[in-house]
Amino acid sequence: MLSKRKTLIFLILSQLVYLMFSISWLVVLGISAYLFRDSGDVNPGIRGLFVYLQAYPGGLLLGLILGWTFFAKGKYKQAVWWNLLPLLWVVPFIGIIIYANIFA
């Protein structure tokens, strides 16, 4: 069972990390928009990647709102799980950065 204090600290620290990735997300999304410039026929995989990148703010807001809602209700385990939702975007981004630094 998670305590209120541990959950509070986890929610605050993880959301600070998500805030840092929001800045990176703006840069990556801006660069990704150039994939569609001067091209009439775009690969559906690239278009899917772009939609995936655009969904980060929605997933972030959903995770933050539901995380704090469950925290306020005293459901700390569900708060932590909902707060982990933005990791669906953060972990692949970190993986790409590590891959690029090792193999590039």
KADA-V889831 format. One record per residue. PHI is phi in whole degrees, -180 to 180 (999 if undefined). BURIAL is I if it has 24 or more other C-alpha atoms within 12 Angstrom, else O. D_CENTER is the distance of its C-alpha to the mean C-alpha in Angstrom with 2 decimals. Layout:
phi=PHI burial=BURIAL d_center=D_CENTER
phi=PHI burial=BURIAL d_center=D_CENTER
This chain:
phi=999 burial=O d_center=25.94
phi=-84 burial=O d_center=23.51
phi=-87 burial=O d_center=25.10
phi=-64 burial=O d_center=24.08
phi=-66 burial=O d_center=23.99
phi=-63 burial=O d_center=21.79
phi=-66 burial=I d_center=19.25
phi=-61 burial=I d_center=19.40
phi=-63 burial=O d_center=18.92
phi=-62 burial=I d_center=15.95
phi=-62 burial=I d_center=14.22
phi=-67 burial=O d_center=15.12
phi=-65 burial=O d_center=14.26
phi=-67 burial=I d_center=10.79
phi=-74 burial=I d_center=10.09
phi=-67 burial=O d_center=11.81
phi=-64 burial=O d_center=9.60
phi=-63 burial=I d_center=6.48
phi=-65 burial=O d_center=9.23
phi=-63 burial=O d_center=10.18
phi=-74 burial=I d_center=7.13
phi=-65 burial=I d_center=7.64
phi=-67 burial=O d_center=11.04
phi=-63 burial=O d_center=10.34
phi=-60 burial=I d_center=8.41
phi=-60 burial=O d_center=11.73
phi=-66 burial=O d_center=13.80
phi=-64 burial=I d_center=12.38
phi=-65 burial=I d_center=12.61
phi=-63 burial=O d_center=16.03
phi=-68 burial=O d_center=17.22
phi=-66 burial=O d_center=16.17
phi=-63 burial=O d_center=18.24
phi=-71 burial=O d_center=21.23
phi=-64 burial=O d_center=21.12
phi=-96 burial=O d_center=22.72
phi=-74 burial=O d_center=25.29
phi=58 burial=O d_center=28.85
phi=-136 burial=O d_center=28.11
phi=-79 burial=O d_center=29.55
phi=-115 burial=O d_center=28.40
phi=-108 burial=O d_center=24.78
phi=-56 burial=O d_center=23.85
phi=-59 burial=O d_center=22.07
phi=-65 burial=O d_center=19.62
phi=-67 burial=O d_center=18.65
phi=-64 burial=O d_center=18.44
phi=-65 burial=O d_center=16.19
phi=-62 burial=O d_center=13.82
phi=-65 burial=I d_center=13.93
phi=-64 burial=O d_center=13.29
phi=-59 burial=I d_center=10.23
phi=-65 burial=I d_center=8.95
phi=-68 burial=O d_center=10.31
phi=-79 burial=O d_center=8.64
phi=-56 burial=I d_center=5.15
phi=-62 burial=I d_center=7.34
phi=-66 burial=O d_center=9.04
phi=-65 burial=I d_center=6.68
phi=-64 burial=I d_center=5.81
phi=-64 burial=O d_center=9.59
phi=-61 burial=O d_center=10.62
phi=-64 burial=I d_center=9.26
phi=-68 burial=I d_center=10.77
phi=-64 burial=I d_center=13.88
phi=-70 burial=I d_center=14.66
phi=-61 burial=I d_center=14.06
phi=-73 burial=I d_center=16.53
phi=-65 burial=O d_center=18.76
phi=-68 burial=I d_center=19.30
phi=-64 burial=I d_center=19.83
phi=-65 burial=O d_center=22.47
phi=-82 burial=O d_center=24.10
phi=86 burial=O d_center=24.44
phi=-97 burial=O d_center=22.35
phi=-71 burial=I d_center=20.51
phi=-65 burial=I d_center=19.50
phi=-67 burial=I d_center=17.85
phi=-62 burial=I d_center=16.12
phi=-66 burial=I d_center=14.61
phi=-62 burial=I d_center=13.62
phi=-69 burial=I d_center=11.94
phi=-71 burial=I d_center=10.14
phi=-82 burial=I d_center=8.75
phi=-54 burial=I d_center=7.13
phi=-63 burial=I d_center=3.38
phi=-66 burial=I d_center=5.01
phi=-62 burial=O d_center=5.79
phi=-105 burial=I d_center=3.84
phi=-72 burial=I d_center=4.58
phi=-62 burial=O d_center=7.93
phi=-61 burial=O d_center=9.19
phi=-64 burial=I d_center=8.76
phi=-64 burial=O d_center=10.68
phi=-61 burial=O d_center=12.99
phi=-66 burial=O d_center=13.86
phi=-63 burial=O d_center=14.66
phi=-64 burial=O d_center=16.79
phi=-60 burial=O d_center=18.43
phi=-66 burial=O d_center=19.30
phi=-75 burial=O d_center=20.81
phi=-84 burial=O d_center=22.82
phi=-102 burial=O d_center=24.13
phi=-106 burial=O d_center=24.38
